[in-house]
Amino acid sequence: MTNKNLYKIARKVRKDILKISNLAKSSHVGSCLSIVDILVALYFSIFKDKSKKNYEFILSKGHAGLALYCILYNLKIISKKLLYSYGRNNSLLMQHVSHKVPQIKVSTGSLGHGLPIGAGIALSSQLKNTKKKIFVLISDGELNEGSTWEALMFASHHSLNNLVVIVDYNKIQSLDLVEKTLKIEPLSNKFKSFGCDVKIIEGHNFSKIISVLKFRNNTGPLIVIANTTKGKGVSFMENKVSWHYKSPNDVELFKALKELD
């Protein structure tokens, strides 16, 4: 699939996120928009042979689950009716990622849980020689969690070269900037000190995302630091802390959809 087609899909996914967030009055729109291009690259390029079961994916930043649901909708894995039930009572689509939804491996939400699970799956795959590659997408805020670093020590110790950790480095978490909440830099050097291969990319460039995700790391886990923009694609949402919690009202939805057109 060409990059032009991928960008077209990404715009459609962003529109779906905005529409559903408006309807459900749900939060975490900025977090969803920052990972759209990464998810599109994974599901519409890297995972194109997913039927061969060569890959597993865990969205550890489970509060951005709406983005993943919209990807599954655009892949025709879930229906429009199910997507539009998001956030309602008795819906399968909870506002954090649920394993009850088709092709979602793990329920997530409490930050710092996805990577330990992914590392365990990677070790199991390695022991069984299944040649399966495990991708885990984490938030930069999750780097405040001790379980994240414990999992990295575990992954490095076992030389899990089938594990790829993507950091959505949008530099905003919860109520403030990451650097003001709890400094995590020098990030690349920290990962390297844990025995990981590290790549730094622009997280909205499909050529760079796809290229790095195809990289064959040999000695241990691969860490991809993806520099992203919170609220990417909608000018009045970009780099705004408030869109970690707000949902777009009708006027804001109209303006956002117009920008994406």
C-alpha positions in Angstrom: 0.0 0.0 0.0 1.3 3.4 -0.9 2.0 6.2 1.6 -0.7 8.3 -0.1 -3.2 5.6 0.7 -2.0 5.3 4.3 -2.4 9.0 4.8 -5.9 8.8 3.4 -6.7 6.0 5.9 -5.2 7.9 8.7 -7.4 10.9 8.0 -10.5 8.7 7.9 -9.5 7.1 11.3 -9.0 10.5 12.8 -12.4 11.6 11.7 -13.9 8.5 13.2 -12.2 9.1 16.5 -13.6 12.6 16.6 -17.1 11.6 15.7 -17.3 8.8 18.3 -15.7 10.9 21.0 -18.2 13.6 20.4 -21.0 11.1 20.5 -19.8 9.3 23.6 -18.5 12.4 25.4 -15.3 10.5 26.0 -11.9 11.8 26.9 -8.3 11.1 25.7 -8.9 12.4 22.2 -5.3 13.9 22.0 -3.8 10.6 23.1 -5.8 8.8 20.3 -4.8 11.2 17.6 -1.1 11.0 18.4 -0.9 7.2 17.7 -3.1 7.0 14.6 -0.2 7.0 12.1 1.7 4.3 14.1 -1.4 2.1 14.2 -2.2 2.6 10.5 1.4 1.6 9.6 1.2 -1.5 11.8 -2.2 -2.7 10.7 -2.3 -1.7 7.1 1.4 -2.4 6.2 3.4 -4.5 8.8 0.5 -6.8 9.7 -0.8 -7.3 6.2 0.0 -11.0 6.6 -1.6 -11.1 10.0 -3.5 -14.2 8.9 -0.2 -16.1 9.2 -0.2 -15.2 12.9 3.3 -13.9 12.8 2.6 -10.9 15.0 1.0 -9.9 18.3 0.1 -6.4 19.3 -0.5 -4.9 22.7 -1.8 -1.3 23.1 -0.4 -0.7 26.6 -1.7 2.9 26.7 -5.2 1.5 27.0 -6.8 4.9 27.4 -6.3 5.4 23.7 -8.4 2.4 22.9 -10.8 4.3 20.7 -8.0 4.8 18.1 -7.5 1.0 18.0 -11.3 0.4 17.7 -11.5 2.8 14.8 -8.6 0.9 13.1 -10.5 -2.4 13.5 -13.6 -0.8 12.1 -11.8 0.4 9.0 -10.4 -3.1 8.6 -14.0 -4.4 8.8 -13.2 -6.5 11.8 -15.9 -4.7 13.9 -19.1 -3.3 12.6 -20.3 0.3 12.5 -23.0 -0.5 14.9 -20.5 -1.9 17.4 -18.2 1.1 17.0 -21.1 3.5 17.6 -21.9 1.7 20.8 -18.5 2.8 22.2 -18.7 3.9 25.9 -22.4 2.9 26.3 -23.7 0.6 29.0 -23.3 -3.1 28.1 -21.1 -2.3 25.0 -18.1 -4.5 24.3 -16.2 -1.3 23.5 -15.2 0.0 26.9 -13.3 3.3 27.1 -10.1 1.4 27.8 -9.0 -1.5 25.5 -10.8 -4.7 26.1 -9.7 -8.3 25.1 -13.4 -9.1 24.5 -13.1 -7.2 21.2 -12.0 -9.3 18.2 -8.2 -9.3 17.6 -7.4 -7.5 20.8 -5.0 -9.6 22.8 -5.0 -7.9 26.2 -7.2 -5.6 28.2 -5.2 -2.6 29.3 -5.7 0.7 31.2 -3.5 0.7 34.2 -0.3 2.1 32.8 2.8 -0.1 32.9 1.0 -3.5 32.5 1.2 -4.0 28.7 5.0 -4.3 28.4 5.4 -6.9 31.1 2.7 -9.0 29.4 4.3 -8.4 26.0 7.7 -9.5 27.3 6.2 -12.7 28.6 4.6 -13.5 25.3 7.9 -12.7 23.5 9.8 -15.1 25.8 7.1 -17.8 25.3 7.4 -17.4 21.5 11.1 -17.6 21.7 11.1 -20.8 23.7 8.6 -22.4 21.3 10.6 -21.1 18.3 7.4 -19.7 16.7 9.2 -16.8 15.1 6.4 -14.5 16.2 7.2 -10.8 16.7 5.6 -8.9 19.5 4.8 -5.2 19.2 3.9 -3.1 22.3 2.9 0.5 22.1 3.4 2.4 25.3 2.9 6.1 26.3 5.8 8.3 27.5 3.9 8.6 30.8 4.3 4.9 31.3 8.0 5.5 31.6 7.2 6.7 35.1 6.2 3.2 36.1 8.7 0.8 37.6 7.1 -2.2 36.0 8.1 -0.8 32.6 11.8 -0.8 33.5 11.5 -4.2 35.2 10.1 -5.6 32.0 12.9 -4.0 30.0 15.5 -5.7 32.3 13.7 -9.0 31.8 13.5 -8.6 28.0 17.2 -7.6 27.8 18.3 -10.5 30.1 16.5 -13.0 27.9 17.7 -11.3 24.7 14.2 -10.9 23.4 15.0 -9.8 19.9 11.4 -10.6 18.9 10.1 -7.7 21.0 9.5 -4.2 19.6 8.5 -1.5 22.0 7.1 1.7 20.5 7.1 4.8 22.7 4.4 7.4 21.8 6.6 10.3 22.8 4.1 13.2 22.6 5.6 14.8 25.7 2.3 15.5 27.4 0.8 13.3 30.2 -2.3 13.8 32.3 -2.2 17.3 33.6 1.1 18.7 32.3 4.2 18.2 30.2 6.2 15.1 30.7 9.3 17.0 31.6 7.4 18.9 34.3 5.7 15.8 35.7 8.7 13.5 36.0 11.8 13.9 33.8 12.6 10.9 31.7 15.5 12.2 29.6 18.1 11.2 28.6 15.7 8.6 27.2 17.7 7.0 24.5 20.8 6.5 26.7 18.6 4.9 29.4 17.2 2.4 27.0 20.7 1.6 25.7 22.0 1.1 29.2 19.3 -1.6 29.6 20.8 -3.5 26.6 18.2 -2.4 24.0 18.6 -1.4 20.4 17.2 2.2 20.1 15.8 4.0 17.1 14.4 7.6 17.1 11.9 8.5 14.4 9.3 11.1 13.4 6.1 9.3 14.5 3.9 10.7 11.7 6.0 9.8 8.7 4.9 6.5 7.2 8.1 5.8 5.4 10.2 6.1 8.6 7.7 4.2 10.8 7.4 1.3 8.4 11.2 1.2 7.8 12.1 1.1 11.5 9.4 -1.5 12.3 10.9 -3.8 9.7 14.3 -3.5 11.3 15.7 -6.8 12.4 17.3 -6.3 15.8 19.7 -9.1 16.7 20.8 -8.9 20.3 17.8 -7.7 22.3 14.6 -5.8 22.3 14.1 -2.9 19.9 12.9 0.4 21.3 11.4 2.9 18.8 11.1 6.4 20.3 8.4 7.9 18.0 8.3 11.7 18.4 4.6 12.5 18.0 2.2 15.4 18.5 -0.6 15.1 20.9 -3.9 15.9 19.1 -2.1 15.4 15.7 -4.2 16.6 12.7 -6.4 19.2 14.4 -4.6 22.5 14.9 -6.6 23.6 18.0 -6.0 20.3 19.7 -2.3 19.9 19.0 0.1 20.1 22.0 -2.8 21.1 24.3 -2.9 19.4 27.7 -6.7 20.0 27.9 -7.4 17.5 25.2 -6.2 14.7 27.4 -9.6 14.9 29.0 -12.0 16.9 26.8 -14.3 15.6 24.2 -15.2 17.9 21.2 -18.5 19.6 21.3 -20.6 19.9 18.1 -18.9 23.2 17.1 -15.4 21.8 17.8 -16.3 18.6 15.9 -17.4 20.6 12.8 -14.2 22.6 12.9 -12.0 19.6 13.4 -13.6 17.6 10.6 -13.3 20.5 8.2 -9.6 20.7 8.9 -9.2 17.0 8.2 -11.0 17.5 4.9 
